[in-house]
Amino acid sequence: MSVLAIQTRGLTRRFGALTAVDHLDLQIEKGTIYGFLGPNGCGKSTTIRMLCGLLTPSEGTIDVLGQTLPQDAEALRLRIGYMTQKFSLYEDLSVLGNLRFLAQLYNLPGAVSRQRITQVLSEYGLDKLRAQLAGSLSGGQKQRLALAAAVLHEPDLLFLDEPTSAVDPENRRHFWEKLFDLCDQGTSILVSTHYMDEAERCHRLAILEAGKLCAEDEPKKLLQPLTGRIVEVEADDMRTVKSRLQKLEQVRSSAQQGIRLRVLLNPGVQDSLEFVKNHLSDLQMHCQLVNPSLEDVFVQVTRGARSGGRQ
């Protein structure tokens, strides 16, 4: 039986009349990378803040690493790391100064502090930047420093709130390589993102919309229900194609990607390819079935949630 790093039941947070997180049930296994995928305002950050003990839930229960929150938040503090979306270290301190300050906050003994600081400076490519003020670092360098700071005390569980939103693709790739290294060493990771390629890297993924859990599974398994329902259309008059298809109730969504239109059909359509061909038979066009992407899943489940169902 798997051991859970995080378990919630009916987790809810309200801000006045607004329900930011709505009866969220989570079971996140230890030693995995678990992702939150969703648009801005869907409740990702609010959920993470409750799981860190920084925000009290309006309803529901939280168990993190065997501790009950918010009662045991102080006991949990030294066992978790938290990297916020916005760079939150001291910009008027050097890289080394920030790490030394955090080592004191984490109550690391002198010898352990020096060893860990030396280790993370080397591991995250910050050794030559140790004397540089944090505020003068590039976006990618700040990101590496923030991650080094979050893992300085070797936490059992790491929370990352949209950690790559301000960096370029190469730095994002390097960042994820570090996350897998941490996971291989036994660290459990919860990361929120709105990048589809990052979501695909997670061992397990939750898609959130308006504070609700719309879908949850391994990324590859989330794709399976959409197999045979995605048609790609290429035509000279793409505007007419899109306009015509969008009027059909059987079409869940359509999105242009370069010179092609990607069409997602509702589950009741028996033969997606023939359906699209029949409705465009008077036009010069070419269409084919293609494999679903995580973006297709996202559109499917979030629009289903808005209309009151998952399909």
URHUBEL-V162231 format. One record per residue. N is the residue number from 0. RES is the residue in one small letter. PHI is phi in whole degrees, -180 to 180 (NA if undefined). PSI is psi in degrees with one decimal (NA if undefined). Layout:
BEGIN
n->(N;N)
res->(RES;RES)
phi->(PHI;PHI)
psi->(PSI;PSI)
END
This chain:
BEGIN
n->(0;1;2;3;4;5;6;7;8;9;10;11;12;13;14;15;16;17;18;19;20;21;22;23;24;25;26;27;28;29;30;31;32;33;34;35;36;37;38;39;40;41;42;43;44;45;46;47;48;49;50;51;52;53;54;55;56;57;58;59;60;61;62;63;64;65;66;67;68;69;70;71;72;73;74;75;76;77;78;79;80;81;82;83;84;85;86;87;88;89;90;91;92;93;94;95;96;97;98;99;100;101;102;103;104;105;106;107;108;109;110;111;112;113;114;115;116;117;118;119;120;121;122;123;124;125;126;127;128;129;130;131;132;133;134;135;136;137;138;139;140;141;142;143;144;145;146;147;148;149;150;151;152;153;154;155;156;157;158;159;160;161;162;163;164;165;166;167;168;169;170;171;172;173;174;175;176;177;178;179;180;181;182;183;184;185;186;187;188;189;190;191;192;193;194;195;196;197;198;199;200;201;202;203;204;205;206;207;208;209;210;211;212;213;214;215;216;217;218;219;220;221;222;223;224;225;226;227;228;229;230;231;232;233;234;235;236;237;238;239;240;241;242;243;244;245;246;247;248;249;250;251;252;253;254;255;256;257;258;259;260;261;262;263;264;265;266;267;268;269;270;271;272;273;274;275;276;277;278;279;280;281;282;283;284;285;286;287;288;289;290;291;292;293;294;295;296;297;298;299;300;301;302;303;304;305;306;307;308;309;310)
res->(m;s;v;l;a;i;q;t;r;g;l;t;r;r;f;g;a;l;t;a;v;d;h;l;d;l;q;i;e;k;g;t;i;y;g;f;l;g;p;n;g;c;g;k;s;t;t;i;r;m;l;c;g;l;l;t;p;s;e;g;t;i;d;v;l;g;q;t;l;p;q;d;a;e;a;l;r;l;r;i;g;y;m;t;q;k;f;s;l;y;e;d;l;s;v;l;g;n;l;r;f;l;a;q;l;y;n;l;p;g;a;v;s;r;q;r;i;t;q;v;l;s;e;y;g;l;d;k;l;r;a;q;l;a;g;s;l;s;g;g;q;k;q;r;l;a;l;a;a;a;v;l;h;e;p;d;l;l;f;l;d;e;p;t;s;a;v;d;p;e;n;r;r;h;f;w;e;k;l;f;d;l;c;d;q;g;t;s;i;l;v;s;t;h;y;m;d;e;a;e;r;c;h;r;l;a;i;l;e;a;g;k;l;c;a;e;d;e;p;k;k;l;l;q;p;l;t;g;r;i;v;e;v;e;a;d;d;m;r;t;v;k;s;r;l;q;k;l;e;q;v;r;s;s;a;q;q;g;i;r;l;r;v;l;l;n;p;g;v;q;d;s;l;e;f;v;k;n;h;l;s;d;l;q;m;h;c;q;l;v;n;p;s;l;e;d;v;f;v;q;v;t;r;g;a;r;s;g;g;r;q)
phi->(NA;-70;-96;-94;-86;-139;-142;-129;-135;62;-64;-139;-138;-115;-120;64;-82;-89;-98;-81;-131;-122;51;-90;-108;-130;-137;-114;-75;-66;72;-127;-104;-111;-112;-105;-116;177;-74;-58;87;-87;109;-62;-66;-62;-63;-61;-64;-70;-70;-87;84;-89;-140;-85;-69;-78;-148;95;-123;-134;-125;-126;53;82;-103;-93;-107;-88;-57;-101;-59;-68;-66;-82;-53;-82;-103;-124;-120;-139;-114;-81;-64;-92;-57;-120;-84;-80;-73;-94;-106;-72;-56;-65;-62;-62;-67;-65;-63;-69;-60;-68;-62;-83;59;-76;-59;-52;-66;-65;-60;-63;-66;-69;-64;-60;-66;-73;-59;-73;-66;-107;64;-113;-59;-78;-106;-58;-92;-81;-65;-61;-67;-97;-75;-73;-59;-66;-67;-62;-62;-65;-65;-62;-69;-59;-67;-70;-109;-55;-93;53;-70;-76;-138;-119;-105;-128;-102;45;-73;-113;-68;-118;-127;-81;-57;-66;-67;-63;-63;-63;-59;-69;-62;-67;-64;-68;-62;-63;-64;-62;-85;108;-79;-86;-133;-117;-128;-102;-156;-123;-93;-66;-66;-71;-60;-66;-79;-71;-68;-146;-138;-114;-101;-111;-149;53;80;-107;-85;-89;-160;-157;180;-67;-52;-64;-72;-66;-78;-57;-64;-96;-60;85;-117;-112;-119;-107;-118;-124;-153;-71;-102;-68;-63;-66;-58;-65;-61;-68;-71;-65;-80;-85;-69;-77;-95;-77;-160;-146;-145;-82;-129;66;-94;-120;-110;-99;-117;-106;-102;-67;-65;-77;-75;-73;-130;-60;-65;-66;-59;-67;-58;-63;-83;-125;-63;-89;-111;-80;-160;-132;-139;-153;-74;-132;-72;-69;-116;-66;-64;-62;-61;-58;-61;-60;-78;-74;-70;-64;-67;-67;-92;95;-149;-95;-107)
psi->(133.1;148.5;133.7;136.5;-34.7;135.7;128.7;151.3;120.6;29.1;122.6;140.3;125.8;143.7;93.4;-124.5;-10.6;126.9;104.3;-35.6;128.5;93.9;62.3;123.5;121.0;144.0;104.8;120.3;149.2;151.5;21.0;163.7;115.0;131.5;143.7;121.2;129.6;163.3;169.1;136.9;7.4;-6.9;5.9;-53.3;-39.4;-41.6;-46.6;-41.3;-35.7;-38.4;-22.6;-7.7;13.0;-14.5;133.5;129.4;152.1;-33.3;165.2;174.6;151.1;129.9;119.3;117.2;37.9;0.3;141.3;126.8;149.1;-0.1;-41.5;24.6;-40.0;-40.1;-28.1;-20.7;-42.3;-3.1;-4.4;155.5;148.8;120.4;115.2;163.7;-42.2;135.8;121.8;9.5;173.0;114.2;-20.6;7.0;153.3;169.8;-48.9;-40.1;-41.2;-44.5;-38.6;-40.7;-43.6;-35.1;-36.2;-41.4;-36.2;2.7;36.4;129.5;157.1;-51.0;-41.7;-41.3;-48.9;-40.8;-43.7;-39.6;-44.6;-40.1;-47.7;-31.9;-42.2;-45.2;-32.4;19.5;36.5;0.9;-43.1;-7.0;7.2;-31.6;-5.2;141.5;137.7;-33.8;-17.8;1.5;156.6;171.5;-44.7;-37.8;-40.4;-39.9;-44.2;-39.1;-42.3;-40.2;-42.0;-40.9;-37.9;-25.8;7.0;-39.3;14.0;62.9;154.7;-27.5;131.8;126.6;128.2;115.4;98.9;59.9;-14.9;18.6;-18.7;21.1;163.7;166.1;-37.8;-43.1;-35.1;-42.9;-44.4;-40.7;-44.2;-30.4;-38.0;-36.8;-41.5;-34.0;-45.1;-42.2;-41.2;-27.7;-0.6;0.1;130.9;140.5;131.7;121.3;134.0;145.9;162.6;12.1;125.6;-38.6;-32.5;-40.6;-36.6;-21.3;-18.4;149.7;-36.0;150.2;136.5;129.0;123.1;145.2;124.9;40.4;-0.4;151.9;111.3;-35.0;152.4;124.0;-176.2;142.4;-43.3;-36.4;-28.4;-24.7;-26.2;-42.7;-15.7;-2.3;130.3;4.7;4.6;121.6;134.2;129.4;134.6;126.1;161.0;-42.4;77.2;-30.5;-42.6;-42.8;-50.2;-43.6;-42.5;-44.1;-35.1;-20.8;-11.4;131.8;-20.0;-11.1;117.9;-43.2;161.7;139.1;131.0;133.8;100.0;-123.6;7.3;153.2;126.0;120.9;125.7;123.3;152.3;157.9;-18.6;-11.4;125.3;-47.0;97.2;-42.6;-48.2;-34.9;-48.6;-42.6;-43.7;-36.5;-6.3;19.9;-22.9;2.2;154.2;109.6;165.4;135.8;154.7;153.4;139.9;163.3;144.4;153.5;169.3;-28.4;-38.2;-42.6;-45.5;-47.4;-43.6;-52.9;-34.1;-37.6;-33.8;-38.8;-38.8;-31.1;4.7;8.4;171.8;-9.0;NA)
END
